[in-house]
Structures are given as C-alpha cells and as structure tokens.
Amino acid sequence: MQTGQRITGAALAAFLAAAAAGCTTVRLEGGDKPIEVNLNVKIDQEVRVKLDREIEDLIAENPDIF
C-alpha cells in the first residue's frame, strides 16, 4: 500500500503543479508616455570646456586681471 500511495501522491502533486501553472497570467503593458532621455549632461560638459578655454585665453592675454 505504501508504493501505491506514493504513486498516487506523486500523480496528484504533478496534476496540481500543472493546474497551478495553467492559472498563471502574465501581462505586459507599455506606458502611455514615451521614454524621455535627458542629455543635458553632455551639453553642460561641452559648455564648461568652452568656457574654461575662453577663461584661460583671457587670463593669458590679461595676466593683470587677478
């Protein structure tokens, strides 16, 4: 009887696992707004480099400023 109960228990467990797997629903939904990528960092760095170069040129041309 022990072997029969093990087989029945295993079959029941397999059936329940298959039934539970069939009940699972996965939904993927996209947002209603587009993804926004902020690129201000790159622009800010370019502006700083240009300003730094201009300041270096001004200091080189006018060493008496400071």
C-alpha positions in Angstrom: 0.0 0.0 0.0 2.9 2.4 0.6 4.0 2.2 -3.0 0.5 2.9 -4.3 0.1 5.9 -2.0 3.4 7.3 -3.2 2.5 7.0 -6.8 -1.0 8.5 -6.2 0.6 11.3 -4.2 3.2 12.0 -6.9 0.5 12.0 -9.6 -1.7 14.3 -7.5 1.3 16.7 -6.9 2.1 16.7 -10.7 -1.5 17.4 -11.5 -1.7 20.3 -9.0 1.5 21.8 -10.3 0.3 21.6 -13.9 -3.1 23.1 -12.9 -1.3 25.9 -11.0 1.0 26.6 -13.9 -2.0 26.9 -16.2 -3.7 29.5 -14.0 -0.8 32.0 -14.0 -1.3 35.0 -16.2 1.5 37.4 -17.2 0.5 40.8 -18.6 2.9 43.2 -20.2 1.7 46.8 -20.9 3.6 49.6 -22.3 3.3 53.1 -20.8 1.2 55.8 -22.4 4.1 58.3 -22.3 7.3 57.9 -24.4 10.6 57.3 -22.6 12.4 60.6 -22.1 16.2 60.6 -22.1 17.8 63.7 -20.6 21.0 64.6 -22.5 21.8 67.9 -20.6 24.9 66.4 -19.0 26.8 66.2 -22.3 25.8 69.7 -23.3 26.7 71.0 -19.9 30.2 69.5 -20.1 30.8 70.9 -23.6 29.8 74.4 -22.4 32.1 74.1 -19.4 35.0 73.1 -21.5 34.4 76.0 -23.9 34.1 78.5 -21.0 37.3 77.1 -19.4 39.2 77.6 -22.6 37.9 81.1 -23.0 38.9 81.9 -19.4 42.3 80.5 -19.9 42.8 82.6 -23.0 41.5 85.7 -21.2 43.9 85.2 -18.3 46.8 84.5 -20.7 46.0 87.8 -22.6 45.5 89.8 -19.4 47.7 88.5 -16.6 47.0 91.6 -14.5 43.3 90.7 -14.0 43.9 88.8 -10.8 
